[in-house]
Amino acid sequence: MTTLHVVIASHERVRSELLKRLKDAEAGKRVKARHELIFPSYEDMHRVLSPARLDIVKALAGQGPLSMREVARRVERDVKAVHSDITALINSGVIDRTEEGVSFPYDRIHLDVDIEAAA
């Protein structure tokens, strides 16, 4: 099962995790590859993964490539608005565009959120 991990974390946490993985790899330890989208804040994540865009992802999940018109029909929205959202999802790496249409190349999305106290 391929999971897209959506992470909301501080730059420090991301840097620390990256350095840990690098050290493990240099020490010869197996480092499991992860498909990740990392955002510094909930607001940034919400700009990319808004509820309307998550509806598009749900409509694509497990369906193989679909045309934009078919996605718009499934989410019951205007094709122009869906086109704009699909373009944003493609640009952020959430979905893929192929000759056959657009598709969600993962089996699921996992959200990993850290909420830290303000300094």
C-alpha positions as CSV (number, residue, x, y, z in Angstrom):
1,M,0.0,0.0,0.0
2,T,1.4,3.4,-1.0
3,T,0.6,6.2,1.4
4,L,1.0,9.9,0.8
5,H,2.1,11.4,4.1
6,V,1.0,15.0,4.7
7,V,3.0,16.5,7.4
8,I,2.5,19.8,9.2
9,A,5.7,20.5,11.1
10,S,8.2,23.2,11.9
11,H,11.3,23.7,9.8
12,E,13.4,22.5,12.8
13,R,11.5,19.2,13.0
14,V,11.8,18.6,9.2
15,R,15.5,19.4,9.3
16,S,16.0,17.1,12.3
17,E,14.2,14.2,10.7
18,L,16.1,14.6,7.4
19,L,19.4,14.6,9.2
20,K,18.4,11.5,11.1
21,R,17.5,9.7,7.9
22,L,20.8,10.8,6.3
23,K,22.8,9.5,9.3
24,D,21.0,6.2,9.1
25,A,21.7,5.9,5.4
26,E,25.4,6.7,5.9
27,A,25.6,4.1,8.6
28,G,24.3,1.5,6.2
29,K,20.9,1.2,7.8
30,R,17.9,0.8,5.5
31,V,15.9,4.0,5.2
32,K,12.3,3.5,4.1
33,A,11.3,5.9,1.3
34,R,8.2,8.0,2.1
35,H,6.0,10.0,-0.2
36,E,5.6,13.2,1.7
37,L,4.1,16.7,1.4
38,I,5.4,18.9,4.2
39,F,3.8,22.2,5.2
40,P,5.0,24.6,7.9
41,S,1.4,25.4,9.0
42,Y,-2.2,24.2,8.9
43,E,-3.1,27.3,6.8
44,D,-0.5,26.4,4.2
45,M,-1.8,22.8,4.0
46,H,-5.4,24.0,3.8
47,R,-4.5,26.2,0.8
48,V,-3.4,23.1,-1.1
49,L,-5.8,20.5,0.4
50,S,-9.0,22.4,0.8
51,P,-12.2,20.4,1.4
52,A,-13.2,20.8,-2.3
53,R,-9.8,19.5,-3.4
54,L,-10.0,16.6,-1.0
55,D,-13.4,15.8,-2.6
56,I,-11.5,15.5,-5.9
57,V,-8.9,13.2,-4.4
58,K,-11.6,11.0,-3.0
59,A,-13.3,10.9,-6.4
60,L,-10.0,9.8,-8.0
61,A,-9.0,7.3,-5.3
62,G,-8.9,3.7,-6.7
63,Q,-10.4,4.8,-10.1
64,G,-7.5,5.0,-12.4
65,P,-7.2,7.9,-14.8
66,L,-10.3,10.1,-15.2
67,S,-11.0,13.0,-17.5
68,M,-11.5,16.4,-15.9
69,R,-15.1,16.4,-17.0
70,E,-15.7,13.1,-15.3
71,V,-14.1,14.3,-12.1
72,A,-16.3,17.5,-12.3
73,R,-19.4,15.3,-12.8
74,R,-18.4,13.0,-9.8
75,V,-17.9,16.0,-7.4
76,E,-20.9,17.8,-8.9
77,R,-19.0,21.0,-9.6
78,D,-18.3,23.3,-12.6
79,V,-15.5,22.0,-14.9
80,K,-13.6,25.3,-14.9
81,A,-13.4,25.3,-11.0
82,V,-12.4,21.7,-11.0
83,H,-9.8,22.3,-13.6
84,S,-8.3,25.0,-11.4
85,D,-8.2,22.7,-8.4
86,I,-6.8,19.8,-10.4
87,T,-4.0,22.0,-11.6
88,A,-3.1,23.0,-8.1
89,L,-3.2,19.4,-6.9
90,I,-0.9,18.4,-9.9
91,N,1.5,21.2,-9.1
92,S,1.7,20.2,-5.5
93,G,2.4,16.5,-6.3
94,V,-0.9,15.1,-4.9
95,I,-2.3,13.8,-8.2
96,D,-0.7,12.9,-11.6
97,R,-1.7,13.9,-15.1
98,T,-1.3,11.2,-17.9
99,E,-2.5,11.0,-21.5
100,E,-5.6,9.1,-20.2
101,G,-6.5,11.8,-17.6
102,V,-5.7,12.6,-14.0
103,S,-5.2,10.0,-11.2
104,F,-4.4,9.7,-7.5
105,P,-1.3,7.5,-7.5
106,Y,-1.6,6.5,-3.8
107,D,-3.9,4.2,-1.8
108,R,-4.5,6.6,1.0
109,I,-3.4,9.9,2.7
110,H,-2.1,10.0,6.2
111,L,-2.0,13.4,8.1
112,D,0.8,13.9,10.6
113,V,0.2,17.1,12.6
114,D,2.3,18.7,15.3
115,I,0.8,21.5,17.3
116,E,3.4,23.4,19.3
117,A,2.8,26.1,21.9
118,A,3.6,29.6,20.8
119,A,6.9,31.0,22.0
